[in-house]
Amino acid sequence: MLHHYNTVKGYGEHEITIERSRFIAYVNRVETEEEALEFIASIKKKHHDANHNCSAYMIGENNLIQKANDDGEPSGTAGVPMLEVLKKRDLKDTVVVVTRYFGGIKLGAGGLIRAYGRATSEVLNATGIVERRLMRVMKTKIDYTWLGKIENEVRSSHYQLKAIHYLDAVEVEVYVEEASKFQFLDWMTELTNGQSVISEDLQEYLESPFKTNLR
């Protein structure tokens, strides 16, 4: 599993008009090529009357699956520039479809490349990019008398609180970098004067917004 990677936040859509042609861009997060193809098919069904439904996707830890489809536009003027935007943003597990309704004015090869690239960039900007970072979930069981102090300490620290479970004892779940789990163990042990039971749980990806000015 990758330590961290960037991907699209989720489903999104965005429309632009260039020389009377409508370019409606759709994006979604997918984990398999089958999911990507299903998403593309759903957009094609929705816009069955469009001139073109061009697509691109990049899937897998090492971007092993990369596909681009011009859907009738001149070769290399639609799907490829869309895919290049995904590569430039280094986005994994992302599929984009750009639907075009022709407005009567031909854009030429260069114009099409710019239009499809712009449509892809703008739908990504509108939807948002997230960074997914692999974290270890650390569980700390404490008596209820410790809850106020521990919750305040965690929230004011650089650690990310995941959840608090109110059982016979309180169980506090915290996201911790794998390399910092022993540091966390010492920190929590000291905070509770050793009156806690700390254990490791599964690894999970923690998502946070990723800000970029790339276009």
C-alpha positions as CSV (number, residue, x, y, z in Angstrom):
1,M,0.0,0.0,0.0
2,L,1.2,3.5,-0.9
3,H,2.2,5.7,2.0
4,H,0.3,8.6,0.5
5,Y,-1.2,9.6,-2.8
6,N,-3.6,12.2,-4.4
7,T,-7.0,11.5,-5.9
8,V,-10.2,13.3,-6.7
9,K,-12.5,14.0,-3.7
10,G,-15.4,12.2,-5.3
11,Y,-18.1,12.8,-8.0
12,G,-18.2,16.2,-9.6
13,E,-19.3,18.0,-12.8
14,H,-18.6,21.3,-14.4
15,E,-19.6,22.9,-17.7
16,I,-17.8,25.4,-19.9
17,T,-18.7,26.9,-23.3
18,I,-16.0,27.5,-26.0
19,E,-17.0,29.0,-29.4
20,R,-20.6,27.9,-28.8
21,S,-19.6,24.3,-28.1
22,R,-20.7,23.0,-24.7
23,F,-18.1,20.9,-22.8
24,I,-19.6,19.1,-19.8
25,A,-17.0,17.5,-17.7
26,Y,-17.6,14.7,-15.2
27,V,-15.2,13.2,-12.7
28,N,-15.3,10.4,-10.2
29,R,-13.1,8.2,-8.0
30,V,-12.8,4.6,-9.0
31,E,-10.7,1.7,-7.8
32,T,-11.0,-0.7,-10.8
33,E,-11.1,-0.4,-14.5
34,E,-14.6,-2.0,-14.4
35,E,-15.8,0.9,-12.2
36,A,-14.3,3.4,-14.6
37,L,-16.0,1.8,-17.7
38,E,-19.3,1.7,-15.8
39,F,-19.0,5.4,-15.1
40,I,-18.1,6.2,-18.7
41,A,-21.1,4.1,-19.9
42,S,-23.5,6.0,-17.5
43,I,-22.4,9.3,-18.9
44,K,-22.7,8.1,-22.5
45,K,-26.2,6.9,-21.7
46,K,-27.1,10.3,-20.1
47,H,-25.8,12.2,-23.1
48,H,-26.6,9.7,-25.9
49,D,-27.4,12.7,-28.1
50,A,-24.1,14.4,-27.7
51,N,-21.5,14.6,-30.5
52,H,-18.8,13.2,-28.3
53,N,-18.3,11.6,-24.9
54,C,-14.5,11.5,-24.5
55,S,-12.8,9.9,-21.5
56,A,-9.6,9.2,-19.7
57,Y,-8.7,7.3,-16.5
58,M,-5.7,6.4,-14.4
59,I,-5.9,3.5,-11.9
60,G,-3.6,1.6,-9.6
61,E,-0.7,2.3,-7.2
62,N,1.8,2.5,-10.0
63,N,-0.6,3.9,-12.6
64,L,-0.5,0.6,-14.4
65,I,-4.0,1.3,-16.0
66,Q,-4.0,4.4,-18.2
67,K,-6.6,4.8,-20.9
68,A,-7.8,7.6,-23.2
69,N,-10.6,7.7,-25.7
70,D,-11.3,10.4,-28.3
71,D,-14.8,9.1,-29.1
72,G,-14.8,10.4,-32.6
73,E,-12.7,13.6,-32.2
74,P,-9.5,13.8,-34.2
75,S,-6.9,11.4,-32.9
76,G,-5.1,12.7,-29.8
77,T,-7.1,15.9,-29.4
78,A,-9.4,14.8,-26.5
79,G,-8.7,11.7,-24.5
80,V,-4.9,12.2,-24.5
81,P,-4.9,15.9,-23.2
82,M,-7.5,14.8,-20.6
83,L,-5.1,12.0,-19.5
84,E,-2.2,14.4,-19.5
85,V,-4.0,16.6,-16.9
86,L,-4.5,13.5,-14.6
87,K,-0.8,12.8,-15.0
88,K,0.3,16.3,-14.3
89,R,-1.8,16.4,-11.1
90,D,-0.5,12.9,-10.3
91,L,-4.0,11.7,-9.6
92,K,-4.7,8.0,-9.0
93,D,-7.9,6.1,-9.2
94,T,-9.6,8.9,-11.2
95,V,-11.9,8.8,-14.3
96,V,-13.0,11.8,-16.3
97,V,-15.6,12.1,-19.1
98,V,-16.0,15.2,-21.1
99,T,-19.2,15.5,-23.2
100,R,-19.3,17.8,-26.1
101,Y,-22.2,19.4,-27.9
102,F,-20.9,20.9,-31.1
103,G,-21.8,24.6,-31.5
104,G,-21.1,25.0,-35.2
105,I,-17.6,26.5,-35.0
106,K,-14.7,24.2,-35.7
107,L,-11.9,24.6,-33.1
108,G,-9.1,22.8,-34.9
109,A,-6.7,20.3,-33.4
110,G,-5.0,22.9,-31.1
111,G,-8.3,24.3,-30.0
112,L,-9.7,20.9,-29.1
113,I,-6.6,20.0,-27.1
114,R,-6.9,23.2,-25.1
115,A,-10.6,22.8,-24.7
116,Y,-10.6,19.2,-23.4
117,G,-7.6,19.9,-21.2
118,R,-9.3,23.0,-19.7
119,A,-12.6,21.2,-19.1
120,T,-10.7,18.5,-17.2
121,S,-8.7,20.9,-15.1
122,E,-11.8,23.0,-14.2
123,V,-13.9,20.0,-13.2
124,L,-11.0,18.8,-10.9
125,N,-10.7,22.3,-9.4
126,A,-14.4,22.5,-8.9
127,T,-14.7,19.0,-7.3
128,G,-11.5,19.1,-5.2
129,I,-8.4,17.0,-4.7
130,V,-7.6,15.1,-1.6
131,E,-4.4,13.6,-0.2
132,R,-4.8,10.1,1.2
133,R,-2.2,9.3,3.8
134,L,-1.8,5.8,5.3
135,M,-2.1,5.9,9.1
136,R,-2.1,3.5,12.0
137,V,-5.1,3.6,14.2
138,M,-4.1,3.5,17.9
139,K,-6.6,2.6,20.5
140,T,-6.3,3.9,24.1
141,K,-8.6,2.6,26.8
142,I,-8.9,4.8,29.9
143,D,-11.1,5.4,32.9
144,Y,-13.8,8.1,32.4
145,T,-12.0,10.3,34.9
146,W,-9.2,10.8,32.2
147,L,-11.5,11.6,29.3
148,G,-11.5,15.4,29.6
149,K,-7.8,15.7,29.8
150,I,-6.9,13.1,27.1
151,E,-9.5,14.5,24.6
152,N,-8.2,18.0,25.1
153,E,-4.5,16.9,24.7
154,V,-5.2,14.9,21.6
155,R,-7.2,17.7,19.9
156,S,-4.5,20.2,20.7
157,S,-1.7,17.9,19.4
158,H,-0.6,17.1,15.9
159,Y,-2.4,13.8,16.1
160,Q,-5.8,13.3,14.4
161,L,-8.7,12.1,16.6
162,K,-10.7,9.4,14.9
163,A,-13.4,8.5,17.4
164,I,-14.3,8.1,21.0
165,H,-16.3,5.1,22.1
166,Y,-18.1,5.2,25.4
167,L,-18.1,1.7,26.7
168,D,-17.3,0.2,30.2
169,A,-14.1,2.2,29.8
170,V,-13.6,5.0,27.3
171,E,-11.8,4.0,24.1
172,V,-10.1,6.8,22.2
173,E,-9.0,6.1,18.6
174,V,-6.3,8.3,17.1
175,Y,-4.6,8.3,13.7
176,V,-0.9,8.1,14.0
177,E,1.9,8.0,11.4
178,E,3.4,4.5,11.4
179,A,6.9,5.9,12.2
180,S,5.5,7.7,15.2
181,K,3.5,5.0,16.9
182,F,6.2,4.3,19.6
183,Q,6.5,8.1,20.2
184,F,2.7,8.2,20.6
185,L,2.8,5.2,23.0
186,D,5.3,7.0,25.2
187,W,3.3,10.2,25.0
188,M,0.0,8.7,25.9
189,T,1.5,6.5,28.7
190,E,3.0,9.6,30.3
191,L,-0.3,11.6,30.0
192,T,-2.2,8.9,31.8
193,N,0.5,8.1,34.3
194,G,0.5,4.5,32.9
195,Q,-3.2,4.1,33.7
196,S,-4.2,3.2,30.1
197,V,-4.2,0.2,27.8
198,I,-2.8,1.1,24.4
199,S,-3.1,-1.1,21.3
200,E,-2.6,-1.0,17.6
201,D,-5.5,-1.4,15.2
202,L,-5.6,-1.6,11.4
203,Q,-4.1,0.8,9.0
204,E,-6.4,3.2,7.2
205,Y,-6.1,6.1,4.8
206,L,-6.8,9.5,6.3
207,E,-8.0,12.1,3.7
208,S,-7.3,15.8,3.8
209,P,-7.8,18.6,1.2
210,F,-4.9,19.1,-1.2
211,K,-4.4,22.6,-2.4
212,T,-2.9,23.1,-5.9
213,N,-2.6,25.9,-8.4
214,L,-1.9,23.6,-11.3
215,R,-4.2,24.0,-14.3
